[in-house]
Protein backbone atom coordinates (compact mmCIF):
# COMPACT_ATOMS: atom_id res chain seq x y z
CA UNK A 1 0.00 0.00 0.00
CA UNK A 2 1.65 3.30 -1.06
CA UNK A 3 1.96 5.88 1.67
CA UNK A 4 1.50 9.60 1.25
CA UNK A 5 4.67 11.56 0.53
CA UNK A 6 5.12 13.93 3.46
CA UNK A 7 7.58 16.73 4.16
CA UNK A 8 8.21 17.07 7.89
CA UNK A 9 7.74 20.28 9.90
CA UNK A 10 11.50 20.59 10.48
CA UNK A 11 11.99 21.17 6.73
CA UNK A 12 9.20 23.73 6.62
CA UNK A 13 10.63 25.47 9.68
CA UNK A 14 14.16 25.51 8.25
CA UNK A 15 13.15 27.12 4.97
CA UNK A 16 10.01 29.15 5.57
CA UNK A 17 10.45 30.23 9.20
CA UNK A 18 14.19 30.50 9.76
CA UNK A 19 15.70 31.20 6.34
CA UNK A 20 12.92 33.01 4.47
CA UNK A 21 10.82 34.44 7.31
CA UNK A 22 12.48 37.88 7.32
CA UNK A 23 12.48 38.03 3.50
CA UNK A 24 8.86 37.14 2.75
CA UNK A 25 6.61 40.03 1.77
CA UNK A 26 3.13 40.39 3.22
CA UNK A 27 1.78 39.28 -0.18
CA UNK A 28 4.05 36.21 -0.08
CA UNK A 29 2.80 35.34 3.39
CA UNK A 30 -0.80 35.71 2.21
CA UNK A 31 -0.13 33.44 -0.78
CA UNK A 32 1.50 30.85 1.50
CA UNK A 33 -1.53 31.04 3.79
CA UNK A 34 -3.78 30.47 0.76
CA UNK A 35 -1.74 27.33 0.00
CA UNK A 36 -2.08 26.07 3.60
CA UNK A 37 0.98 27.47 5.38
CA UNK A 38 0.06 30.13 7.92
CA UNK A 39 3.35 31.25 9.43
CA UNK A 40 1.54 33.01 12.30
CA UNK A 41 0.37 29.62 13.62
CA UNK A 42 2.24 26.56 14.89
CA UNK A 43 3.43 24.26 12.10
CA UNK A 44 1.69 20.96 11.49
CA UNK A 45 3.83 17.82 11.97
CA UNK A 46 3.98 17.23 8.20
CA UNK A 47 2.74 18.59 4.88
CA UNK A 48 1.89 16.68 1.69
CA UNK A 49 4.60 16.89 -0.96
CA UNK A 50 2.32 18.66 -3.44
CA UNK A 51 1.61 21.33 -0.84
CA UNK A 52 5.37 21.74 -0.18
CA UNK A 53 5.87 22.22 -3.92
CA UNK A 54 3.18 24.93 -3.90
CA UNK A 55 4.99 26.63 -1.00
CA UNK A 56 8.22 26.58 -3.04
CA UNK A 57 6.47 28.14 -6.06
CA UNK A 58 5.17 30.98 -3.88
CA UNK A 59 8.56 31.55 -2.22
CA UNK A 60 10.47 31.48 -5.52
CA UNK A 61 8.32 34.28 -6.91
CA UNK A 62 8.21 36.27 -3.67
CA UNK A 63 11.83 36.09 -2.51
CA UNK A 64 13.48 36.03 -5.94
CA UNK A 65 11.22 38.25 -8.10
CA UNK A 66 12.32 38.45 -11.72
CA UNK A 67 14.82 35.61 -11.29
CA UNK A 68 14.51 32.69 -13.74
CA UNK A 69 13.05 29.56 -12.08
CA UNK A 70 16.43 27.77 -12.06
CA UNK A 71 18.11 30.60 -10.14
CA UNK A 72 15.19 31.08 -7.76
CA UNK A 73 14.98 27.39 -6.90
CA UNK A 74 18.77 27.13 -6.54
CA UNK A 75 18.59 30.03 -4.06
CA UNK A 76 15.77 28.31 -2.15
CA UNK A 77 17.88 25.15 -1.88
CA UNK A 78 20.80 27.12 -0.49
CA UNK A 79 18.55 28.94 1.95
CA UNK A 80 17.03 25.63 3.08
CA UNK A 81 20.45 24.43 4.28
CA UNK A 82 21.17 27.84 5.84
CA UNK A 83 17.88 27.68 7.74
CA UNK A 84 18.55 24.10 8.78
CA UNK A 85 21.88 25.24 10.26
CA UNK A 86 19.91 27.52 12.59
CA UNK A 87 18.18 24.57 14.28
CA UNK A 88 19.76 22.50 17.07
CA UNK A 89 19.77 19.34 14.95
CA UNK A 90 21.07 21.28 11.95
CA UNK A 91 23.95 22.82 13.90
CA UNK A 92 25.03 19.36 15.05
CA UNK A 93 24.66 17.89 11.56
CA UNK A 94 26.58 20.69 9.88
CA UNK A 95 29.35 20.47 12.49
CA UNK A 96 29.71 16.81 11.47
CA UNK A 97 29.66 17.80 7.78
CA UNK A 98 32.51 20.24 8.42
CA UNK A 99 34.58 17.47 10.04
CA UNK A 100 33.83 14.88 7.33
CA UNK A 101 34.79 17.02 4.35
CA UNK A 102 33.10 16.77 0.96
CA UNK A 103 33.70 13.07 0.27
CA UNK A 104 32.66 11.97 3.74
CA UNK A 105 29.57 14.16 3.55
CA UNK A 106 28.51 12.63 0.23
CA UNK A 107 29.04 9.14 1.65
CA UNK A 108 26.59 9.99 4.47
CA UNK A 109 24.06 11.84 2.33
CA UNK A 110 22.27 8.58 1.52
CA UNK A 111 21.48 8.17 5.23
CA UNK A 112 20.46 11.76 5.80
CA UNK A 113 18.29 12.22 2.71
CA UNK A 114 15.10 11.24 4.48
CA UNK A 115 15.56 13.37 7.57
CA UNK A 116 13.20 16.00 6.17
CA UNK A 117 10.62 13.72 4.54
CA UNK A 118 9.36 10.14 4.43
CA UNK A 119 10.06 9.30 0.80
CA UNK A 120 13.40 10.31 -0.60
CA UNK A 121 16.32 8.08 -1.49
CA UNK A 122 19.73 9.13 -2.72
CA UNK A 123 22.55 7.18 -4.32
CA UNK A 124 26.06 8.51 -4.76
CA UNK A 125 28.63 7.24 -7.23
CA UNK A 126 32.08 8.65 -6.69
CA UNK A 127 33.83 9.50 -9.95
CA UNK A 128 37.10 10.66 -8.45
CA UNK A 129 38.38 12.41 -5.34
CA UNK A 130 36.58 15.67 -6.15
CA UNK A 131 33.62 14.65 -8.31
CA UNK A 132 30.55 12.49 -7.97
CA UNK A 133 27.24 11.63 -9.55
CA UNK A 134 24.22 11.81 -7.26
CA UNK A 135 20.82 10.29 -8.07
CA UNK A 136 17.83 11.55 -6.10
CA UNK A 137 14.54 9.62 -6.19
CA UNK A 138 12.41 12.75 -5.76
CA UNK A 139 13.73 16.30 -5.96
CA UNK A 140 10.71 17.60 -3.98
CA UNK A 141 10.28 20.54 -6.37
CA UNK A 142 9.02 21.47 -9.82
CA UNK A 143 12.57 21.43 -11.18
CA UNK A 144 15.91 19.93 -10.06
CA UNK A 145 17.52 23.24 -9.10
CA UNK A 146 16.23 23.26 -5.50
CA UNK A 147 18.27 20.07 -5.00
CA UNK A 148 21.24 21.68 -6.80
CA UNK A 149 21.22 24.54 -4.30
CA UNK A 150 20.80 22.12 -1.39
CA UNK A 151 23.74 19.98 -2.58
CA UNK A 152 25.97 22.99 -3.29
CA UNK A 153 25.34 24.57 0.12
CA UNK A 154 25.92 21.23 1.86
CA UNK A 155 29.27 20.86 0.06
CA UNK A 156 30.12 24.45 1.00
CA UNK A 157 29.44 23.55 4.64
CA UNK A 158 31.89 20.65 4.29
CA UNK A 159 34.64 23.11 3.40
CA UNK A 160 34.58 22.51 -0.35
CA UNK A 161 35.22 25.42 -2.70
CA UNK A 162 34.73 26.06 -6.42
CA UNK A 163 31.55 23.96 -6.31
CA UNK A 164 29.67 23.00 -9.47
CA UNK A 165 26.36 21.14 -9.26
CA UNK A 166 24.29 20.55 -12.37
CA UNK A 167 21.40 18.30 -13.27
CA UNK A 168 22.27 15.87 -16.05
CA UNK A 169 18.92 14.04 -16.10
CA UNK A 170 15.43 14.87 -14.79
CA UNK A 171 12.23 12.92 -15.42
CA UNK A 172 9.88 15.27 -13.56
CA UNK A 173 10.47 13.56 -10.22
CA UNK A 174 13.89 11.87 -10.03
CA UNK A 175 17.11 13.56 -11.08
CA UNK A 176 20.78 12.79 -11.56
CA UNK A 177 23.35 15.44 -10.72
CA UNK A 178 27.01 15.90 -11.57
CA UNK A 179 28.99 17.43 -8.69
CA UNK A 180 32.55 18.73 -8.77
CA UNK A 181 34.49 20.72 -6.19
CA UNK A 182 37.87 21.68 -4.90
CA UNK A 183 38.93 20.40 -1.51
CA UNK A 184 39.64 23.18 0.93
CA UNK A 185 42.91 23.06 2.78
CA UNK A 186 42.50 21.65 6.27
CA UNK A 187 43.82 23.54 9.25
CA UNK A 188 45.71 21.38 11.71
CA UNK A 189 43.65 20.62 14.81
CA UNK A 190 44.70 22.44 17.96
CA UNK A 191 46.60 25.21 16.19
CA UNK A 192 45.44 28.75 16.86
CA UNK A 193 44.62 30.75 13.77
CA UNK A 194 44.88 34.53 13.93
C-alpha positions as CSV (number, residue, x, y, z in Angstrom):
1,X,0.0,0.0,0.0
2,X,1.6,3.3,-1.1
3,X,2.0,5.9,1.7
4,X,1.5,9.6,1.2
5,X,4.7,11.6,0.5
6,X,5.1,13.9,3.5
7,X,7.6,16.7,4.2
8,X,8.2,17.1,7.9
9,X,7.7,20.3,9.9
10,X,11.5,20.6,10.5
11,X,12.0,21.2,6.7
12,X,9.2,23.7,6.6
13,X,10.6,25.5,9.7
14,X,14.2,25.5,8.2
15,X,13.2,27.1,5.0
16,X,10.0,29.1,5.6
17,X,10.5,30.2,9.2
18,X,14.2,30.5,9.8
19,X,15.7,31.2,6.3
20,X,12.9,33.0,4.5
21,X,10.8,34.4,7.3
22,X,12.5,37.9,7.3
23,X,12.5,38.0,3.5
24,X,8.9,37.1,2.7
25,X,6.6,40.0,1.8
26,X,3.1,40.4,3.2
27,X,1.8,39.3,-0.2
28,X,4.0,36.2,-0.1
29,X,2.8,35.3,3.4
30,X,-0.8,35.7,2.2
31,X,-0.1,33.4,-0.8
32,X,1.5,30.8,1.5
33,X,-1.5,31.0,3.8
34,X,-3.8,30.5,0.8
35,X,-1.7,27.3,0.0
36,X,-2.1,26.1,3.6
37,X,1.0,27.5,5.4
38,X,0.1,30.1,7.9
39,X,3.4,31.2,9.4
40,X,1.5,33.0,12.3
41,X,0.4,29.6,13.6
42,X,2.2,26.6,14.9
43,X,3.4,24.3,12.1
44,X,1.7,21.0,11.5
45,X,3.8,17.8,12.0
46,X,4.0,17.2,8.2
47,X,2.7,18.6,4.9
48,X,1.9,16.7,1.7
49,X,4.6,16.9,-1.0
50,X,2.3,18.7,-3.4
51,X,1.6,21.3,-0.8
52,X,5.4,21.7,-0.2
53,X,5.9,22.2,-3.9
54,X,3.2,24.9,-3.9
55,X,5.0,26.6,-1.0
56,X,8.2,26.6,-3.0
57,X,6.5,28.1,-6.1
58,X,5.2,31.0,-3.9
59,X,8.6,31.6,-2.2
60,X,10.5,31.5,-5.5
61,X,8.3,34.3,-6.9
62,X,8.2,36.3,-3.7
63,X,11.8,36.1,-2.5
64,X,13.5,36.0,-5.9
65,X,11.2,38.2,-8.1
66,X,12.3,38.4,-11.7
67,X,14.8,35.6,-11.3
68,X,14.5,32.7,-13.7
69,X,13.1,29.6,-12.1
70,X,16.4,27.8,-12.1
71,X,18.1,30.6,-10.1
72,X,15.2,31.1,-7.8
73,X,15.0,27.4,-6.9
74,X,18.8,27.1,-6.5
75,X,18.6,30.0,-4.1
76,X,15.8,28.3,-2.1
77,X,17.9,25.1,-1.9
78,X,20.8,27.1,-0.5
79,X,18.5,28.9,2.0
80,X,17.0,25.6,3.1
81,X,20.5,24.4,4.3
82,X,21.2,27.8,5.8
83,X,17.9,27.7,7.7
84,X,18.6,24.1,8.8
85,X,21.9,25.2,10.3
86,X,19.9,27.5,12.6
87,X,18.2,24.6,14.3
88,X,19.8,22.5,17.1
89,X,19.8,19.3,14.9
90,X,21.1,21.3,11.9
91,X,24.0,22.8,13.9
92,X,25.0,19.4,15.1
93,X,24.7,17.9,11.6
94,X,26.6,20.7,9.9
95,X,29.3,20.5,12.5
96,X,29.7,16.8,11.5
97,X,29.7,17.8,7.8
98,X,32.5,20.2,8.4
99,X,34.6,17.5,10.0
100,X,33.8,14.9,7.3
101,X,34.8,17.0,4.3
102,X,33.1,16.8,1.0
103,X,33.7,13.1,0.3
104,X,32.7,12.0,3.7
105,X,29.6,14.2,3.5
106,X,28.5,12.6,0.2
107,X,29.0,9.1,1.7
108,X,26.6,10.0,4.5
109,X,24.1,11.8,2.3
110,X,22.3,8.6,1.5
111,X,21.5,8.2,5.2
112,X,20.5,11.8,5.8
113,X,18.3,12.2,2.7
114,X,15.1,11.2,4.5
115,X,15.6,13.4,7.6
116,X,13.2,16.0,6.2
117,X,10.6,13.7,4.5
118,X,9.4,10.1,4.4
119,X,10.1,9.3,0.8
120,X,13.4,10.3,-0.6
121,X,16.3,8.1,-1.5
122,X,19.7,9.1,-2.7
123,X,22.6,7.2,-4.3
124,X,26.1,8.5,-4.8
125,X,28.6,7.2,-7.2
126,X,32.1,8.7,-6.7
127,X,33.8,9.5,-9.9
128,X,37.1,10.7,-8.5
129,X,38.4,12.4,-5.3
130,X,36.6,15.7,-6.1
131,X,33.6,14.7,-8.3
132,X,30.6,12.5,-8.0
133,X,27.2,11.6,-9.5
134,X,24.2,11.8,-7.3
135,X,20.8,10.3,-8.1
136,X,17.8,11.6,-6.1
137,X,14.5,9.6,-6.2
138,X,12.4,12.8,-5.8
139,X,13.7,16.3,-6.0
140,X,10.7,17.6,-4.0
141,X,10.3,20.5,-6.4
142,X,9.0,21.5,-9.8
143,X,12.6,21.4,-11.2
144,X,15.9,19.9,-10.1
145,X,17.5,23.2,-9.1
146,X,16.2,23.3,-5.5
147,X,18.3,20.1,-5.0
148,X,21.2,21.7,-6.8
149,X,21.2,24.5,-4.3
150,X,20.8,22.1,-1.4
151,X,23.7,20.0,-2.6
152,X,26.0,23.0,-3.3
153,X,25.3,24.6,0.1
154,X,25.9,21.2,1.9
155,X,29.3,20.9,0.1
156,X,30.1,24.5,1.0
157,X,29.4,23.5,4.6
158,X,31.9,20.7,4.3
159,X,34.6,23.1,3.4
160,X,34.6,22.5,-0.3
161,X,35.2,25.4,-2.7
162,X,34.7,26.1,-6.4
163,X,31.5,24.0,-6.3
164,X,29.7,23.0,-9.5
165,X,26.4,21.1,-9.3
166,X,24.3,20.5,-12.4
167,X,21.4,18.3,-13.3
168,X,22.3,15.9,-16.0
169,X,18.9,14.0,-16.1
170,X,15.4,14.9,-14.8
171,X,12.2,12.9,-15.4
172,X,9.9,15.3,-13.6
173,X,10.5,13.6,-10.2
174,X,13.9,11.9,-10.0
175,X,17.1,13.6,-11.1
176,X,20.8,12.8,-11.6
177,X,23.4,15.4,-10.7
178,X,27.0,15.9,-11.6
179,X,29.0,17.4,-8.7
180,X,32.6,18.7,-8.8
181,X,34.5,20.7,-6.2
182,X,37.9,21.7,-4.9
183,X,38.9,20.4,-1.5
184,X,39.6,23.2,0.9
185,X,42.9,23.1,2.8
186,X,42.5,21.7,6.3
187,X,43.8,23.5,9.2
188,X,45.7,21.4,11.7
189,X,43.7,20.6,14.8
190,X,44.7,22.4,18.0
191,X,46.6,25.2,16.2
192,X,45.4,28.7,16.9
193,X,44.6,30.8,13.8
194,X,44.9,34.5,13.9
